[in-house]
């Protein structure tokens, strides 16, 4: 898709990394130390899953075709989320 032909009135979803909570915790451990990994428990929680766990996978093909990008790595995502520019 050519960005010049994109509808300027359309809302585009941002491209995303598809990570599990376990992936995020592992990335945090790699960046900031493995000593707290055992403090995390993985248990289903119906109220959280009802809000976040039942959505279909986001189709970000068109925004990527326009040149929009995701964070490129779990490490970059965590650093940006915590306000640590790379």
Backbone atoms as SQL, in Angstrom:
CREATE TABLE atoms (id INTEGER PRIMARY KEY, chain TEXT, resi INTEGER, resn TEXT, atom TEXT, x REAL, y REAL, z REAL);
INSERT INTO atoms VALUES
  (1, 'A', 1, 'UNK', 'N', 0.838, -1.170, 0.000),
  (2, 'A', 1, 'UNK', 'CA', 0.000, 0.000, 0.000),
  (3, 'A', 1, 'UNK', 'C', 0.888, 1.239, 0.000),
  (4, 'A', 2, 'UNK', 'N', 0.545, 2.179, -0.821),
  (5, 'A', 2, 'UNK', 'CA', 1.282, 3.430, -0.922),
  (6, 'A', 2, 'UNK', 'C', 0.672, 4.437, 0.050),
  (7, 'A', 3, 'UNK', 'N', 1.491, 5.035, 0.882),
  (8, 'A', 3, 'UNK', 'CA', 1.010, 5.983, 1.881),
  (9, 'A', 3, 'UNK', 'C', 0.267, 7.152, 1.231),
  (10, 'A', 4, 'UNK', 'N', 0.584, 7.477, 0.009),
  (11, 'A', 4, 'UNK', 'CA', -0.100, 8.585, -0.677),
  (12, 'A', 4, 'UNK', 'C', -1.549, 8.253, -0.976),
  (13, 'A', 5, 'UNK', 'N', -1.885, 6.963, -1.015),
  (14, 'A', 5, 'UNK', 'CA', -3.259, 6.542, -1.287),
  (15, 'A', 5, 'UNK', 'C', -4.032, 6.197, -0.015),
  (16, 'A', 6, 'UNK', 'N', -3.414, 6.341, 1.135),
  (17, 'A', 6, 'UNK', 'CA', -4.072, 6.001, 2.396),
  (18, 'A', 6, 'UNK', 'C', -5.133, 7.040, 2.735),
  (19, 'A', 7, 'UNK', 'N', -6.232, 6.577, 3.267),
  (20, 'A', 7, 'UNK', 'CA', -7.317, 7.460, 3.668),
  (21, 'A', 7, 'UNK', 'C', -6.903, 8.215, 4.937),
  (22, 'A', 8, 'UNK', 'N', -6.764, 9.552, 4.878),
  (23, 'A', 8, 'UNK', 'CA', -6.314, 10.302, 6.051),
  (24, 'A', 8, 'UNK', 'C', -7.349, 10.347, 7.176),
  (25, 'A', 9, 'UNK', 'N', -8.588, 10.003, 6.885),
  (26, 'A', 9, 'UNK', 'CA', -9.635, 10.012, 7.903),
  (27, 'A', 9, 'UNK', 'C', -9.727, 8.682, 8.644),
  (28, 'A', 10, 'UNK', 'N', -8.987, 7.692, 8.201),
  (29, 'A', 10, 'UNK', 'CA', -9.050, 6.368, 8.815),
  (30, 'A', 10, 'UNK', 'C', -8.128, 6.279, 10.022),
  (31, 'A', 11, 'UNK', 'N', -8.564, 5.566, 11.031),
  (32, 'A', 11, 'UNK', 'CA', -7.709, 5.276, 12.180),
  (33, 'A', 11, 'UNK', 'C', -6.963, 3.977, 11.883),
  (34, 'A', 12, 'UNK', 'N', -5.658, 3.995, 12.063),
  (35, 'A', 12, 'UNK', 'CA', -4.832, 2.827, 11.787),
  (36, 'A', 12, 'UNK', 'C', -4.331, 2.254, 13.103),
  (37, 'A', 13, 'UNK', 'N', -4.461, 0.946, 13.306),
  (38, 'A', 13, 'UNK', 'CA', -3.858, 0.361, 14.509),
  (39, 'A', 13, 'UNK', 'C', -2.343, 0.376, 14.358),
  (40, 'A', 14, 'UNK', 'N', -1.664, 0.582, 15.444),
  (41, 'A', 14, 'UNK', 'CA', -0.209, 0.544, 15.388),
  (42, 'A', 14, 'UNK', 'C', 0.259, -0.908, 15.310),
  (43, 'A', 15, 'UNK', 'N', 1.322, -1.174, 14.581),
  (44, 'A', 15, 'UNK', 'CA', 1.876, -2.524, 14.559),
  (45, 'A', 15, 'UNK', 'C', 2.295, -2.939, 15.971),
  (46, 'A', 16, 'UNK', 'N', 2.137, -4.208, 16.259),
  (47, 'A', 16, 'UNK', 'CA', 2.380, -4.691, 17.611),
  (48, 'A', 16, 'UNK', 'C', 3.312, -5.892, 17.614),
  (49, 'A', 17, 'UNK', 'N', 4.014, -6.046, 18.729),
  (50, 'A', 17, 'UNK', 'CA', 4.711, -7.290, 19.008),
  (51, 'A', 17, 'UNK', 'C', 3.703, -8.203, 19.679),
  (52, 'A', 18, 'UNK', 'N', 3.721, -9.456, 19.371),
  (53, 'A', 18, 'UNK', 'CA', 2.816, -10.415, 19.998),
  (54, 'A', 18, 'UNK', 'C', 3.599, -11.187, 21.051),
  (55, 'A', 19, 'UNK', 'N', 3.432, -10.775, 22.307),
  (56, 'A', 19, 'UNK', 'CA', 4.185, -11.359, 23.410),
  (57, 'A', 19, 'UNK', 'C', 3.231, -11.868, 24.474),
  (58, 'A', 20, 'UNK', 'N', 3.620, -12.941, 25.105),
  (59, 'A', 20, 'UNK', 'CA', 2.866, -13.415, 26.262),
  (60, 'A', 20, 'UNK', 'C', 3.390, -12.683, 27.499),
  (61, 'A', 21, 'UNK', 'N', 2.634, -12.776, 28.576),
  (62, 'A', 21, 'UNK', 'CA', 3.107, -12.206, 29.842),
  (63, 'A', 21, 'UNK', 'C', 4.423, -12.866, 30.235),
  (64, 'A', 22, 'UNK', 'N', 4.535, -14.162, 30.004),
  (65, 'A', 22, 'UNK', 'CA', 5.789, -14.868, 30.303),
  (66, 'A', 22, 'UNK', 'C', 6.948, -14.269, 29.499),
  (67, 'A', 23, 'UNK', 'N', 6.707, -13.930, 28.232),
  (68, 'A', 23, 'UNK', 'CA', 7.744, -13.291, 27.416),
  (69, 'A', 23, 'UNK', 'C', 8.183, -11.956, 28.017),
  (70, 'A', 24, 'UNK', 'N', 7.219, -11.168, 28.475),
  (71, 'A', 24, 'UNK', 'CA', 7.532, -9.863, 29.057),
  (72, 'A', 24, 'UNK', 'C', 8.317, -10.037, 30.362),
  (73, 'A', 25, 'UNK', 'N', 7.890, -10.963, 31.196),
  (74, 'A', 25, 'UNK', 'CA', 8.598, -11.217, 32.458),
  (75, 'A', 25, 'UNK', 'C', 10.023, -11.692, 32.168),
  (76, 'A', 26, 'UNK', 'N', 10.190, -12.568, 31.208),
  (77, 'A', 26, 'UNK', 'CA', 11.529, -13.053, 30.854),
  (78, 'A', 26, 'UNK', 'C', 12.407, -11.901, 30.356),
  (79, 'A', 27, 'UNK', 'N', 11.827, -11.018, 29.571),
  (80, 'A', 27, 'UNK', 'CA', 12.582, -9.857, 29.080),
  (81, 'A', 27, 'UNK', 'C', 12.988, -8.953, 30.233),
  (82, 'A', 28, 'UNK', 'N', 12.066, -8.699, 31.163),
  (83, 'A', 28, 'UNK', 'CA', 12.403, -7.904, 32.347),
  (84, 'A', 28, 'UNK', 'C', 13.548, -8.546, 33.126),
  (85, 'A', 29, 'UNK', 'N', 13.506, -9.865, 33.262),
  (86, 'A', 29, 'UNK', 'CA', 14.563, -10.580, 33.983),
  (87, 'A', 29, 'UNK', 'C', 15.901, -10.445, 33.266),
  (88, 'A', 30, 'UNK', 'N', 15.879, -10.562, 31.952),
  (89, 'A', 30, 'UNK', 'CA', 17.118, -10.435, 31.183),
  (90, 'A', 30, 'UNK', 'C', 17.717, -9.037, 31.341),
  (91, 'A', 31, 'UNK', 'N', 16.867, -8.027, 31.388),
  (92, 'A', 31, 'UNK', 'CA', 17.343, -6.652, 31.475),
  (93, 'A', 31, 'UNK', 'C', 17.719, -6.224, 32.893),
  (94, 'A', 32, 'UNK', 'N', 16.983, -6.716, 33.891),
  (95, 'A', 32, 'UNK', 'CA', 17.118, -6.168, 35.235),
  (96, 'A', 32, 'UNK', 'C', 17.456, -7.194, 36.305),
  (97, 'A', 33, 'UNK', 'N', 17.674, -8.436, 35.917),
  (98, 'A', 33, 'UNK', 'CA', 18.094, -9.452, 36.881),
  (99, 'A', 33, 'UNK', 'C', 17.069, -10.557, 37.056),
  (100, 'A', 34, 'UNK', 'N', 17.584, -11.761, 37.131),
  (101, 'A', 34, 'UNK', 'CA', 16.738, -12.953, 37.233),
  (102, 'A', 34, 'UNK', 'C', 16.278, -13.238, 38.663),
  (103, 'A', 35, 'UNK', 'N', 16.721, -12.455, 39.623),
  (104, 'A', 35, 'UNK', 'CA', 16.446, -12.767, 41.018),
  (105, 'A', 35, 'UNK', 'C', 14.972, -12.664, 41.413),
  (106, 'A', 36, 'UNK', 'N', 14.142, -12.050, 40.597),
  (107, 'A', 36, 'UNK', 'CA', 12.732, -11.889, 40.974),
  (108, 'A', 36, 'UNK', 'C', 11.772, -12.704, 40.128),
  (109, 'A', 37, 'UNK', 'N', 12.285, -13.465, 39.204),
  (110, 'A', 37, 'UNK', 'CA', 11.423, -14.258, 38.323),
  (111, 'A', 37, 'UNK', 'C', 10.525, -15.198, 39.118),
  (112, 'A', 38, 'UNK', 'N', 11.050, -15.768, 40.177),
  (113, 'A', 38, 'UNK', 'CA', 10.261, -16.720, 40.972),
  (114, 'A', 38, 'UNK', 'C', 9.159, -16.060, 41.791),
  (115, 'A', 39, 'UNK', 'N', 9.121, -14.744, 41.813),
  (116, 'A', 39, 'UNK', 'CA', 8.045, -14.037, 42.516),
  (117, 'A', 39, 'UNK', 'C', 6.767, -13.955, 41.674),
  (118, 'A', 40, 'UNK', 'N', 6.876, -14.293, 40.405),
  (119, 'A', 40, 'UNK', 'CA', 5.740, -14.197, 39.483),
  (120, 'A', 40, 'UNK', 'C', 5.036, -15.543, 39.393),
  (121, 'A', 41, 'UNK', 'N', 3.714, -15.506, 39.524),
  (122, 'A', 41, 'UNK', 'CA', 2.902, -16.715, 39.353),
  (123, 'A', 41, 'UNK', 'C', 2.028, -16.520, 38.123),
  (124, 'A', 42, 'UNK', 'N', 1.816, -17.592, 37.411),
  (125, 'A', 42, 'UNK', 'CA', 0.975, -17.561, 36.222),
  (126, 'A', 42, 'UNK', 'C', -0.287, -18.347, 36.516),
  (127, 'A', 43, 'UNK', 'N', -1.357, -17.634, 36.723),
  (128, 'A', 43, 'UNK', 'CA', -2.644, -18.255, 37.003),
  (129, 'A', 43, 'UNK', 'C', -3.701, -17.543, 36.172),
  (130, 'A', 44, 'UNK', 'N', -4.654, -18.285, 35.629),
  (131, 'A', 44, 'UNK', 'CA', -5.724, -17.623, 34.891),
  (132, 'A', 44, 'UNK', 'C', -6.545, -16.734, 35.819),
  (133, 'A', 45, 'UNK', 'N', -6.967, -15.605, 35.302),
  (134, 'A', 45, 'UNK', 'CA', -7.838, -14.707, 36.054),
  (135, 'A', 45, 'UNK', 'C', -8.965, -14.304, 35.107),
  (136, 'A', 46, 'UNK', 'N', -10.147, -14.801, 35.395),
  (137, 'A', 46, 'UNK', 'CA', -11.281, -14.617, 34.487),
  (138, 'A', 46, 'UNK', 'C', -11.546, -13.159, 34.143),
  (139, 'A', 47, 'UNK', 'N', -11.458, -12.264, 35.115),
  (140, 'A', 47, 'UNK', 'CA', -11.765, -10.861, 34.848),
  (141, 'A', 47, 'UNK', 'C', -10.765, -10.230, 33.877),
  (142, 'A', 48, 'UNK', 'N', -9.508, -10.622, 33.966),
  (143, 'A', 48, 'UNK', 'CA', -8.493, -10.100, 33.049),
  (144, 'A', 48, 'UNK', 'C', -8.657, -10.729, 31.674),
  (145, 'A', 49, 'UNK', 'N', -8.869, -12.022, 31.645),
  (146, 'A', 49, 'UNK', 'CA', -9.036, -12.698, 30.361),
  (147, 'A', 49, 'UNK', 'C', -10.274, -12.204, 29.627),
  (148, 'A', 50, 'UNK', 'N', -11.315, -11.887, 30.359),
  (149, 'A', 50, 'UNK', 'CA', -12.540, -11.382, 29.734),
  (150, 'A', 50, 'UNK', 'C', -12.288, -10.064, 28.998),
  (151, 'A', 51, 'UNK', 'N', -11.383, -9.255, 29.524),
  (152, 'A', 51, 'UNK', 'CA', -11.097, -7.961, 28.901),
  (153, 'A', 51, 'UNK', 'C', -10.049, -8.083, 27.799),
  (154, 'A', 52, 'UNK', 'N', -8.988, -8.830, 28.059),
  (155, 'A', 52, 'UNK', 'CA', -7.856, -8.845, 27.136),
  (156, 'A', 52, 'UNK', 'C', -7.650, -10.146, 26.374),
  (157, 'A', 53, 'UNK', 'N', -8.109, -11.243, 26.891),
  (158, 'A', 53, 'UNK', 'CA', -7.740, -12.529, 26.335),
  (159, 'A', 53, 'UNK', 'C', -8.646, -13.097, 25.277),
  (160, 'A', 54, 'UNK', 'N', -9.689, -12.408, 24.936),
  (161, 'A', 54, 'UNK', 'CA', -10.644, -12.981, 23.996),
  (162, 'A', 54, 'UNK', 'C', -10.758, -12.206, 22.686),
  (163, 'A', 55, 'UNK', 'N', -9.926, -11.231, 22.514),
  (164, 'A', 55, 'UNK', 'CA', -9.952, -10.467, 21.271),
  (165, 'A', 55, 'UNK', 'C', -9.274, -11.267, 20.159),
  (166, 'A', 56, 'UNK', 'N', -9.730, -11.098, 18.924),
  (167, 'A', 56, 'UNK', 'CA', -9.008, -11.755, 17.813),
  (168, 'A', 56, 'UNK', 'C', -7.645, -11.089, 17.629),
  (169, 'A', 57, 'UNK', 'N', -6.748, -11.793, 16.986),
  (170, 'A', 57, 'UNK', 'CA', -5.421, -11.239, 16.729),
  (171, 'A', 57, 'UNK', 'C', -5.563, -9.987, 15.874),
  (172, 'A', 58, 'UNK', 'N', -4.849, -8.936, 16.247),
  (173, 'A', 58, 'UNK', 'CA', -4.880, -7.674, 15.528),
  (174, 'A', 58, 'UNK', 'C', -4.238, -7.846, 14.152),
  (175, 'A', 59, 'UNK', 'N', -4.933, -7.402, 13.133),
  (176, 'A', 59, 'UNK', 'CA', -4.382, -7.421, 11.776),
  (177, 'A', 59, 'UNK', 'C', -3.695, -6.081, 11.538),
  (178, 'A', 60, 'UNK', 'N', -2.380, -6.082, 11.591),
  (179, 'A', 60, 'UNK', 'CA', -1.645, -4.838, 11.392),
  (180, 'A', 60, 'UNK', 'C', -0.890, -4.821, 10.064),
  (181, 'A', 61, 'UNK', 'N', -1.374, -5.627, 9.119),
  (182, 'A', 61, 'UNK', 'CA', -0.719, -5.703, 7.811),
  (183, 'A', 61, 'UNK', 'C', -0.735, -4.396, 7.041),
  (184, 'A', 62, 'UNK', 'N', -1.880, -3.718, 7.016),
  (185, 'A', 62, 'UNK', 'CA', -1.957, -2.450, 6.277),
  (186, 'A', 62, 'UNK', 'C', -1.080, -1.364, 6.896),
  (187, 'A', 63, 'UNK', 'N', -1.121, -1.173, 8.220),
  (188, 'A', 63, 'UNK', 'CA', -0.222, -0.169, 8.784),
  (189, 'A', 63, 'UNK', 'C', 1.257, -0.486, 8.528),
  (190, 'A', 64, 'UNK', 'N', 1.617, -1.765, 8.570),
  (191, 'A', 64, 'UNK', 'CA', 3.003, -2.137, 8.261),
  (192, 'A', 64, 'UNK', 'C', 3.325, -1.808, 6.802),
  (193, 'A', 65, 'UNK', 'N', 2.353, -2.043, 5.928),
  (194, 'A', 65, 'UNK', 'CA', 2.566, -1.721, 4.513),
  (195, 'A', 65, 'UNK', 'C', 2.743, -0.214, 4.307),
  (196, 'A', 66, 'UNK', 'N', 2.172, 0.577, 5.197),
  (197, 'A', 66, 'UNK', 'CA', 2.340, 2.030, 5.134),
  (198, 'A', 66, 'UNK', 'C', 3.682, 2.483, 5.698),
  (199, 'A', 67, 'UNK', 'N', 4.399, 1.546, 6.342),
  (200, 'A', 67, 'UNK', 'CA', 5.702, 1.875, 6.899),
  (201, 'A', 67, 'UNK', 'C', 5.717, 2.053, 8.400),
  (202, 'A', 68, 'UNK', 'N', 4.564, 1.873, 9.068),
  (203, 'A', 68, 'UNK', 'CA', 4.549, 1.940, 10.532),
  (204, 'A', 68, 'UNK', 'C', 5.244, 0.699, 11.083),
  (205, 'A', 69, 'UNK', 'N', 5.895, 0.835, 12.230),
  (206, 'A', 69, 'UNK', 'CA', 6.685, -0.267, 12.790),
  (207, 'A', 69, 'UNK', 'C', 6.337, -0.493, 14.253),
  (208, 'A', 70, 'UNK', 'N', 6.613, -1.710, 14.708),
  (209, 'A', 70, 'UNK', 'CA', 6.462, -2.023, 16.122),
  (210, 'A', 70, 'UNK', 'C', 7.769, -1.663, 16.846),
  (211, 'A', 71, 'UNK', 'N', 7.895, -2.051, 18.091),
  (212, 'A', 71, 'UNK', 'CA', 9.087, -1.724, 18.878),
  (213, 'A', 71, 'UNK', 'C', 10.328, -2.510, 18.460),
  (214, 'A', 72, 'UNK', 'N', 10.165, -3.499, 17.619),
  (215, 'A', 72, 'UNK', 'CA', 11.239, -4.302, 17.031),
  (216, 'A', 72, 'UNK', 'C', 11.774, -5.415, 17.927),
  (217, 'A', 73, 'UNK', 'N', 11.675, -5.277, 19.240),
  (218, 'A', 73, 'UNK', 'CA', 12.126, -6.347, 20.130),
  (219, 'A', 73, 'UNK', 'C', 11.438, -6.189, 21.484),
  (220, 'A', 74, 'UNK', 'N', 11.315, -7.293, 22.220),
  (221, 'A', 74, 'UNK', 'CA', 10.759, -7.182, 23.572),
  (222, 'A', 74, 'UNK', 'C', 11.590, -6.242, 24.455),
  (223, 'A', 75, 'UNK', 'N', 12.905, -6.252, 24.286),
  (224, 'A', 75, 'UNK', 'CA', 13.775, -5.405, 25.086),
  (225, 'A', 75, 'UNK', 'C', 13.487, -3.922, 24.808),
  (226, 'A', 76, 'UNK', 'N', 13.330, -3.560, 23.546),
  (227, 'A', 76, 'UNK', 'CA', 13.028, -2.166, 23.201),
  (228, 'A', 76, 'UNK', 'C', 11.657, -1.764, 23.722),
  (229, 'A', 77, 'UNK', 'N', 10.691, -2.651, 23.630),
  (230, 'A', 77, 'UNK', 'CA', 9.353, -2.363, 24.141),
  (231, 'A', 77, 'UNK', 'C', 9.403, -2.060, 25.638),
  (232, 'A', 78, 'UNK', 'N', 10.087, -2.900, 26.415),
  (233, 'A', 78, 'UNK', 'CA', 10.165, -2.708, 27.863),
  (234, 'A', 78, 'UNK', 'C', 10.888, -1.404, 28.184),
  (235, 'A', 79, 'UNK', 'N', 11.983, -1.162, 27.526),
  (236, 'A', 79, 'UNK', 'CA', 12.747, 0.071, 27.796),
  (237, 'A', 79, 'UNK', 'C', 11.930, 1.315, 27.478),
  (238, 'A', 80, 'UNK', 'N', 11.221, 1.298, 26.377),
  (239, 'A', 80, 'UNK', 'CA', 10.377, 2.453, 26.030),
  (240, 'A', 80, 'UNK', 'C', 9.221, 2.603, 27.009),
  (241, 'A', 81, 'UNK', 'N', 8.621, 1.492, 27.385),
  (242, 'A', 81, 'UNK', 'CA', 7.489, 1.539, 28.332),
  (243, 'A', 81, 'UNK', 'C', 7.931, 2.096, 29.684),
  (244, 'A', 82, 'UNK', 'N', 9.180, 1.849, 30.053),
  (245, 'A', 82, 'UNK', 'CA', 9.695, 2.322, 31.332),
  (246, 'A', 82, 'UNK', 'C', 10.403, 3.681, 31.208),
  (247, 'A', 83, 'UNK', 'N', 10.327, 4.277, 30.020),
  (248, 'A', 83, 'UNK', 'CA', 10.913, 5.604, 29.829),
  (249, 'A', 83, 'UNK', 'C', 12.409, 5.610, 29.642),
  (250, 'A', 84, 'UNK', 'N', 12.960, 4.486, 29.250),
  (251, 'A', 84, 'UNK', 'CA', 14.408, 4.387, 29.017),
  (252, 'A', 84, 'UNK', 'C', 14.669, 4.359, 27.524),
  (253, 'A', 85, 'UNK', 'N', 14.986, 5.488, 26.951),
  (254, 'A', 85, 'UNK', 'CA', 15.259, 5.537, 25.513),
  (255, 'A', 85, 'UNK', 'C', 16.522, 4.750, 25.203),
  (256, 'A', 86, 'UNK', 'N', 16.513, 4.096, 24.066),
  (257, 'A', 86, 'UNK', 'CA', 17.716, 3.330, 23.644),
  (258, 'A', 86, 'UNK', 'C', 18.671, 4.226, 22.918);
